[in-house]
Amino acid sequence: MRLLFLAVLRPHTGNAVTAQRVRAHLEAAGHVCVLKDAFDFESPSEIANLILAENCEAALALHLYRGGRLLQGHQIPFGIIFGGTDVNEDANQEEKNTVMGRVLEEARFAVAFTESMKEMAQAQWPHAKGKIYVQSQGIATTPNAAFNWNTFLQRSEINHSADNLHIFLLICGLRQVKDPLYLVDAFSEWHQEEPSVYLVIAGPEQLPWTKTAAWSAVLHKSLCGCPGHLRRKSLHRLQAALVISGGRARIDSRLPWSSQEEELA
């Protein structure tokens, strides 16, 4: 089957990564997946032309509002995958909420990544209760065996012995909508009491927000390490070395950094 898949494909975002992962699964199942950026289209008529040109038999959208609204009225079956923006932000705007409700009326099915997201969607659009399903996300990690922990600490401007560190890792794009600074003040107080506690924020910079005074102030706080963008395999390696125990992320010194990737998968 030839499927049109609409998603927001802004680089270094969860949406783009999720869309690529979903497309890979669809193609592995034998389908042809035509992945397009929803932001490249302004109206359903443009999508109608695309459906004809690509000879699509069905469609899928990641985000009920951003992508789903473009799939209405084309006489081909479609489903949608909820994004966090749908239930946390767009649902609170009356006009968008109404549009999303209409999209759900026409959609064959809807997918939520968590039970809580499903419950929030059902509360907003009760008429869609029978067509919302939960499909949890999962990834296969591929840690980088060459990742150097000491170099990472230096890059994050953390001058501390790895054996005594207590690190909390926040992975996100450094943009205002993600609000990566909301815990900084609390960590600042904690760091004063326990100097071994650090907050590490890892992700690509999204200008111009990272040039603001608020962000610059964070960079001068000794408790916060900001190594910037890391490759996915390096992030997997870093996550593998952090063992969650008692609500605190500790470095597991038992894991040799020169070990084979299979040991950390």
C-alpha positions in Angstrom: 0.0 0.0 0.0 1.2 3.5 -0.8 0.8 5.7 2.3 1.1 9.5 2.7 2.7 10.4 6.0 2.5 14.0 7.2 4.7 15.1 10.1 6.6 18.2 11.2 10.1 17.5 10.3 12.1 20.3 11.9 15.7 19.0 12.5 16.7 17.8 15.9 13.1 17.4 17.2 11.3 14.4 18.7 8.7 14.7 15.9 11.3 14.3 13.2 12.9 11.3 14.9 9.5 9.7 15.6 8.4 10.2 12.0 11.5 8.5 10.7 11.0 5.6 13.1 7.4 5.1 12.1 8.3 5.3 8.4 10.9 2.6 8.9 8.4 0.3 10.5 5.8 0.8 7.8 8.4 0.2 5.0 9.6 -2.9 6.9 6.0 -4.2 6.7 6.1 -3.9 2.9 4.3 -0.5 2.5 5.6 2.5 0.5 5.7 5.5 2.8 5.7 9.0 1.3 6.9 11.2 4.2 6.3 14.9 3.8 6.7 17.9 6.1 3.2 19.2 7.1 4.6 22.8 7.3 5.3 22.7 3.5 1.5 22.7 2.9 -1.1 25.4 3.7 -4.4 23.8 2.6 -6.1 20.5 1.9 -6.2 21.3 -1.8 -2.4 21.0 -1.9 -2.6 17.6 -0.2 -5.2 16.5 -2.7 -2.8 17.2 -5.6 -0.1 15.4 -3.7 -2.3 12.3 -3.2 -3.1 12.2 -6.9 0.5 12.7 -7.9 1.8 10.0 -5.6 -1.1 7.7 -6.1 -1.6 7.3 -2.3 -4.2 4.9 -1.1 -4.2 5.9 2.6 -2.6 8.5 4.9 -1.2 9.0 8.4 -0.5 12.2 10.3 1.7 12.8 13.3 -0.1 15.6 15.2 -3.9 15.8 15.1 -3.9 19.5 14.3 -0.7 20.2 12.4 -1.0 17.2 10.1 -4.5 15.8 10.6 -6.5 18.8 9.5 -4.8 18.6 6.1 -6.1 15.1 5.5 -9.8 15.8 5.7 -12.2 15.3 2.7 -9.8 13.4 0.4 -11.9 10.1 0.2 -9.0 8.0 1.4 -8.8 6.4 4.8 -6.4 8.0 7.3 -5.2 7.7 10.9 -3.5 10.1 13.2 -0.8 9.9 15.9 -1.3 12.3 18.8 1.5 14.7 19.6 2.0 16.3 23.0 1.2 19.7 21.5 -2.3 18.4 20.6 -3.4 17.6 24.1 -1.3 20.0 26.1 -1.5 23.2 24.0 -3.8 23.2 20.9 -6.7 21.5 22.8 -6.9 24.6 25.0 -7.6 26.9 22.0 -11.3 26.7 21.0 -10.9 27.0 17.3 -8.1 24.4 17.1 -10.0 22.1 19.5 -13.1 22.2 17.1 -10.9 21.5 14.1 -9.3 18.5 15.8 -12.6 17.2 16.9 -13.8 17.1 13.3 -10.5 15.4 12.2 -11.2 12.7 14.8 -14.7 12.2 13.4 -13.3 11.3 10.0 -10.2 9.4 11.1 -10.3 5.6 11.1 -8.1 5.4 14.2 -5.9 7.5 16.5 -2.8 6.5 18.4 -1.6 7.8 21.8 1.8 7.0 23.1 0.7 6.7 26.7 -2.5 5.9 28.7 -2.5 9.4 30.2 -2.4 11.0 26.7 -5.3 8.7 25.7 -7.3 9.8 28.7 -6.6 13.5 28.0 -7.7 13.1 24.4 -10.9 11.2 25.4 -11.8 13.9 27.9 -11.5 16.5 25.1 -13.2 14.6 22.4 -15.5 12.0 24.0 -17.0 11.0 20.6 -13.6 9.4 19.7 -13.3 7.0 22.6 -13.8 3.9 20.5 -11.0 4.7 18.1 -8.1 5.8 20.3 -5.4 3.1 20.9 -2.3 3.2 23.0 1.0 2.2 21.3 4.0 2.8 23.6 7.2 4.1 22.0 10.4 2.1 22.2 13.9 2.5 20.6 16.9 0.3 20.0 20.0 1.9 21.4 23.4 1.9 19.6 25.9 3.3 22.1 29.2 4.8 20.8 32.0 2.6 22.1 34.5 5.5 21.5 32.6 8.0 23.7 35.0 9.5 26.3 33.5 10.3 29.6 36.3 12.6 30.8 36.1 14.6 27.6 32.4 14.9 28.0 32.8 16.3 31.6 35.4 18.8 30.4 33.1 19.9 27.5 30.3 20.4 30.1 32.7 22.4 32.3 32.3 20.0 35.2 35.6 19.7 37.1 34.8 16.8 39.3 35.8 13.2 39.8 33.5 10.9 38.0 33.4 8.5 41.0 31.6 11.2 43.2 29.2 12.7 40.7 25.4 12.7 40.8 24.2 13.8 37.4 20.7 14.5 36.2 20.5 14.4 32.4 17.9 16.4 30.5 17.9 15.7 26.7 16.0 18.3 24.6 16.3 20.9 22.0 17.5 24.1 23.6 14.4 26.1 22.6 12.0 28.2 24.7 9.0 26.0 24.2 10.8 23.1 25.9 11.6 25.4 28.9 14.9 23.5 29.8 15.6 26.1 32.5 12.6 25.4 34.7 14.6 23.3 37.2 17.8 25.4 37.3 16.9 27.4 40.4 16.0 24.2 42.4 19.2 22.5 41.2 21.2 25.7 42.2 20.0 25.3 45.8 20.6 21.6 45.8 24.1 22.1 44.4 25.0 24.5 47.2 24.1 21.8 49.7 25.7 18.9 47.7 28.4 20.1 45.3 28.5 16.7 43.6 25.0 17.3 42.1 24.8 18.5 38.5 22.2 19.1 35.9 23.4 18.4 32.4 21.3 19.8 29.5 22.2 18.1 26.2 20.7 19.2 22.9 21.1 21.4 19.8 20.9 25.1 20.2 17.9 26.8 18.7 18.8 30.4 17.9 18.0 33.2 18.9 16.7 31.9 22.3 20.1 30.5 23.4 21.6 34.0 23.0 19.2 35.5 25.6 20.2 36.9 29.0 18.4 34.1 30.7 20.4 31.4 28.9 23.6 33.2 29.4 23.0 33.4 33.1 22.6 29.6 33.2 25.9 29.1 31.5 27.6 30.9 34.4 26.1 28.6 37.0 28.6 26.0 38.1 25.8 23.4 38.7 24.7 23.3 35.1 26.7 21.6 32.3 25.7 22.4 28.7 27.7 20.3 26.2 25.4 21.3 23.3 24.4 18.9 20.6 25.6 15.3 20.9 25.3 12.6 18.3 22.6 10.0 19.0 25.1 7.2 19.7 27.0 9.3 22.2 23.7 10.1 24.0 22.9 6.4 24.1 26.3 5.7 25.6 25.8 8.5 28.2 22.4 7.2 29.2 23.7 3.7 29.5 26.3 4.9 32.1 23.7 6.6 34.2 21.9 4.2 36.6 18.7 5.5 38.1 18.6 4.6 41.8 16.4 6.2 44.5 15.4 9.1 42.3 19.0 10.0 41.6 21.0 9.5 38.4 24.4 8.2 39.3 27.4 7.3 37.1 27.9 3.6 37.1 31.7 3.2 37.5 31.4 -0.5 37.0 30.9 0.1 33.2 34.3 0.2 31.5 34.3 3.0 28.9 36.4 0.8 26.6 34.0 -2.1 26.7 32.1 -3.5 23.7 28.8 -1.8 22.7 26.9 -5.0 23.3 27.6 -4.7 27.1 25.7 -1.4 27.2 22.9 -2.0 24.8 
